[in-house]
Amino acid sequence: MAMVEPHHIRALLESQIPGATLVLDEGRILVVADAHVHHATVVIAKETLTDKLEAGGMSLDQLTDDHIRHLAMALNNMVQKPNV
């Protein structure tokens, strides 16, 4: 199964796609527009991720490589164990 990697998080956060969403689709982790997630498993939407970061008192400018690695690990765990 595909794994969420730090470069996926960066791609999502840097995406200019309207409604950018990180998905698992046919064994691949992709950033797609929210209109194209109907057949994929949603990992997290850019808006949701940025809202959660801001709620925790962190701006995108403050994200370090370590933060992004931890985010990737957490999201990967969600993808690997979706029903837990």
C-alpha positions as CSV (number, residue, x, y, z in Angstrom):
1,M,0.0,0.0,0.0
2,A,1.2,3.5,-0.7
3,M,2.6,5.6,2.1
4,V,2.1,9.3,2.8
5,E,5.6,10.9,2.6
6,P,6.7,14.4,3.5
7,H,6.8,15.4,-0.2
8,H,3.1,14.6,-0.4
9,I,2.4,17.0,2.5
10,R,4.5,19.7,0.9
11,A,2.7,19.2,-2.5
12,L,-0.6,19.5,-0.7
13,L,0.3,22.7,1.2
14,E,1.9,24.3,-1.9
15,S,-0.9,23.3,-4.3
16,Q,-2.9,26.0,-6.1
17,I,-5.6,23.5,-7.1
18,P,-9.0,24.7,-5.9
19,G,-10.1,22.4,-3.1
20,A,-6.8,20.6,-3.0
21,T,-7.1,17.2,-1.3
22,L,-4.6,14.4,-0.6
23,V,-6.1,11.1,-1.6
24,L,-5.2,7.4,-1.9
25,D,-6.2,6.3,-5.4
26,E,-5.3,3.0,-6.9
27,G,-2.3,2.5,-4.6
28,R,-0.9,6.0,-5.2
29,I,-1.0,9.1,-3.0
30,L,-2.0,12.1,-5.0
31,V,-3.1,15.8,-4.7
32,V,-6.4,16.3,-6.6
33,A,-9.2,18.8,-6.7
34,D,-12.0,18.0,-4.3
35,A,-14.3,17.4,-7.3
36,H,-12.2,14.4,-8.3
37,V,-12.2,12.5,-5.0
38,H,-15.4,10.5,-5.7
39,H,-13.5,7.2,-6.3
40,A,-10.5,7.7,-4.1
41,T,-9.9,7.5,-0.4
42,V,-9.5,11.0,1.1
43,V,-6.5,11.4,3.4
44,I,-7.0,15.1,4.2
45,A,-8.0,18.3,2.5
46,K,-5.6,21.2,2.4
47,E,-8.2,23.4,4.1
48,T,-8.7,20.9,6.9
49,L,-4.9,20.6,7.4
50,T,-4.3,24.3,7.5
51,D,-7.3,24.8,9.8
52,K,-5.9,22.2,12.2
53,L,-2.5,23.7,12.2
54,E,-3.9,27.2,12.8
55,A,-6.1,25.9,15.6
56,G,-2.9,24.5,17.2
57,G,-1.2,27.9,17.0
58,M,1.0,27.1,14.0
59,S,1.3,28.9,10.7
60,L,2.6,27.3,7.5
61,D,5.7,29.5,7.8
62,Q,6.5,27.8,11.1
63,L,6.4,24.2,9.8
64,T,9.8,22.6,9.9
65,D,10.9,19.4,8.2
66,D,10.4,17.6,11.5
67,H,6.8,18.8,11.7
68,I,6.1,17.7,8.1
69,R,7.6,14.3,8.8
70,H,5.4,13.9,11.9
71,L,2.3,15.0,9.9
72,A,3.2,12.4,7.2
73,M,3.6,9.6,9.7
74,A,0.3,10.5,11.4
75,L,-1.6,10.6,8.1
76,N,0.1,7.4,7.0
77,N,-1.1,5.7,10.1
78,M,-4.6,6.9,9.3
79,V,-4.3,5.5,5.7
80,Q,-3.0,2.2,6.9
81,K,-5.6,1.7,9.6
82,P,-8.7,3.6,8.4
83,N,-11.2,1.8,10.8
84,V,-9.2,2.4,14.0
